Amino acid sequence: MAKTILAVDDSASIRQMVAFTLKGAGYGVVEAVDGEDALAKAKSGDINMVLTDQNMPKMDGLTLIKNLRGLPKYAATPILMLTTESGDAMKAQGRAAGATGWLVKPFDPPKLLEVVKKVIG
């Protein structure tokens, strides 16, 4: 069965590019428009990995990660940040919140797939 990835971004075009890239490689994709939407979908679904933006309305990526890490079924689920934020301080906050890794936008589809494959196979 295909592994399912939750793609979280307030930009519809980024979500579409991420979903197209992942689906093309055989992954299932659930899309969410912000952290609140993502948290609700994660609670009701079976997600193998989360790919989230940082800067979103309602709930940002770091807050989403902290909330997911507080749920037993997502305590060890890989969570990657895909964001324009590339500063060391932000990356440190991401690690402290529980992010598994960090990718900077604009993303390179082959690189995204390489990282996803390393993280969830």
C-alpha positions as CSV (number, residue, x, y, z in Angstrom):
1,M,0.0,0.0,0.0
2,A,1.2,3.5,-0.9
3,K,2.5,5.7,2.0
4,T,0.5,8.8,2.6
5,I,2.0,12.2,2.9
6,L,0.2,15.2,4.4
7,A,1.2,18.3,2.4
8,V,0.4,21.5,4.2
9,D,0.8,25.0,2.6
10,D,-1.5,28.0,2.3
11,S,-0.3,28.5,-1.3
12,A,-2.5,26.4,-3.7
13,S,0.2,26.4,-6.4
14,I,2.9,25.0,-4.0
15,R,0.4,22.3,-2.7
16,Q,-0.4,21.4,-6.3
17,M,3.3,21.1,-7.2
18,V,4.1,19.0,-4.1
19,A,1.1,16.8,-4.7
20,F,1.9,16.3,-8.4
21,T,5.5,15.4,-7.6
22,L,4.6,13.0,-4.8
23,K,1.7,11.3,-6.6
24,G,3.9,10.9,-9.7
25,A,6.3,8.8,-7.5
26,G,3.5,6.7,-6.2
27,Y,2.7,8.3,-2.8
28,G,-0.7,9.1,-1.6
29,V,-1.2,12.8,-0.8
30,V,-3.6,14.5,1.6
31,E,-3.6,18.3,1.2
32,A,-4.2,20.9,3.9
33,V,-4.5,24.7,3.6
34,D,-3.0,25.6,7.0
35,G,-2.0,24.1,10.4
36,E,-5.5,23.8,11.8
37,D,-6.7,22.0,8.7
38,A,-3.7,19.7,8.8
39,L,-4.1,18.9,12.5
40,A,-7.8,17.9,11.9
41,K,-6.8,15.7,8.8
42,A,-3.9,14.1,10.7
43,K,-6.2,13.2,13.6
44,S,-8.8,11.6,11.3
45,G,-6.4,9.9,8.9
46,D,-3.4,7.6,8.8
47,I,-0.4,9.7,7.7
48,N,3.1,8.4,7.2
49,M,4.8,11.7,6.8
50,V,4.0,15.4,7.1
51,L,5.5,18.1,4.8
52,T,4.6,21.6,6.1
53,D,5.2,25.2,5.3
54,Q,6.1,27.5,8.2
55,N,4.3,30.8,7.4
56,M,0.5,30.1,7.3
57,P,-2.6,31.8,8.6
58,K,-4.5,30.3,11.6
59,M,-1.6,27.9,12.7
60,D,2.0,28.1,11.6
61,G,4.3,25.1,10.8
62,L,6.1,25.1,14.2
63,T,2.9,25.2,16.1
64,L,1.5,22.3,13.9
65,I,4.7,20.2,14.6
66,K,4.4,20.8,18.4
67,N,0.7,19.8,18.2
68,L,1.4,16.6,16.2
69,R,4.3,15.6,18.4
70,G,1.9,15.8,21.3
71,L,-0.3,13.1,19.8
72,P,1.0,9.5,20.5
73,K,0.4,8.3,16.9
74,Y,2.6,11.2,15.5
75,A,5.4,11.1,18.2
76,A,7.8,9.4,15.7
77,T,6.2,10.3,12.3
78,P,8.7,12.1,10.0
79,I,7.9,15.8,9.7
80,L,9.7,17.9,7.1
81,M,9.5,21.7,6.8
82,L,9.2,23.0,3.3
83,T,9.5,26.8,3.6
84,T,11.2,30.0,2.4
85,E,12.7,30.3,5.9
86,S,16.3,29.3,5.8
87,G,17.9,31.0,8.8
88,D,19.8,29.0,11.4
89,A,17.6,30.4,14.2
90,M,14.4,29.2,12.5
91,K,16.0,25.8,11.7
92,A,16.9,25.5,15.4
93,Q,13.3,26.3,16.4
94,G,12.2,23.6,13.9
95,R,14.4,21.0,15.4
96,A,13.3,22.0,18.9
97,A,9.7,21.6,17.9
98,G,10.4,18.1,16.5
99,A,11.0,18.6,12.8
100,T,12.8,15.7,11.1
101,G,14.3,17.8,8.3
102,W,14.2,21.1,6.4
103,L,13.8,21.9,2.7
104,V,13.9,25.4,1.3
105,K,11.5,26.8,-1.3
106,P,11.5,26.9,-4.2
107,F,12.0,23.2,-4.1
108,D,13.6,20.9,-6.7
109,P,11.2,18.0,-7.4
110,P,13.9,15.3,-7.7
111,K,15.5,16.6,-4.5
112,L,12.1,16.5,-2.7
113,L,11.6,12.9,-3.8
114,E,15.2,11.9,-2.7
115,V,14.6,13.3,0.8
116,V,11.1,11.7,1.1
117,K,12.5,8.4,0.0
118,K,15.3,8.6,2.6
119,V,12.8,9.4,5.3
120,I,9.9,7.0,4.6
121,G,11.1,4.7,1.7
